[in-house]
Amino acid sequence: MTRRGRVPLSERVYHSLRRDLATGAIVPTERLGEERLAEIYGVSRTPVREALARLQADGLVERHSDGLYPYRPRLEELDNLYELRIVLETRGIQRIIDVAQAAEREASRFDPAPAHDLALVRAELDTWRRMLEDPPAPGPALVAADEQFHTTLLAAAGNTALADALTGVYVRVRPVRTLDLPTPDRIATMTAEHIAIAEQLLSGNPDRALGTLTAHIDSSRAHVLSRAQQALDLTKLARAVRD
C-alpha cells in the first residue's frame, strides 16, 4: 500500500495565505513580514518565504521599498483592461462573421474555408459540458480554465495574435480574479454561458454568439471591479484605523 506523502509546509502556507488574502483576513495595508506570518501559521520563516515568492509570482503580492504587501488593485487600470478584452474578443467573432459573409458573396462552387477551427471549439464545449456535471471549485484552476476558453476561441478564429494579446490582458487582470471567490451560482452561470457561446458558434450563428459573449464579459467585468472596490475599501479602512 502506497503512503501518501505529506503536503510540504510551504504549500500549506501558500494556500492559507492566499485564502486569507482573498477573504480580507489580512489587512491590505499590512506589510507581509516573514517573522509575523511564521508566527500566525505556526511554521518557520523558510516555508513562509517560499510561499511569498509563489504569491509574488502569481501577482497577489507586490514588493514596495520597505517590503512585500498584498496586491492593491487599481480600478481605472482594470476597467481599461476589460475594455481592451471586449475589443479583442468581439473582434475574433466578428472575424468569423466577416469570413462567412465573404464566402456567401463569392458563392463559389467549392466548399468555402471554415470561418473557425471547429475542432478547437468542440473540445472546449466538451470540457465545459463536463464541468456542468461536475462543477469546479473556485480558485486558480477555474480562472485558468476560463482564460483557456476565451483564448481558444480567438485562436480558433484564425488569428493567434489576437489570442496572444488577450493572454497579456489576463496576466494583468488575473491577480484580482484569483482573489475573487465566486459562488456556486456564479460558476454555474459562467459554465452555461461558455456552453451557449460554443454551441452558437458550432451551429453557425456567430451573431448570437457575439451578443452572448459581450454580455458574459460585461458580467465578469462588473464582478471584478466590485471585488477590486472591496479591496480598496478595506485599504482605506485600515489606513483610517491606523491613523
Summary of the structure (lengths in Angstrom):
residues: 243
radius of gyration: 21.5
end to end distance: 58.3
largest distance: 76.0
contacts: 714
relative contact order: 0.14
helix: 73%
strand: 3%
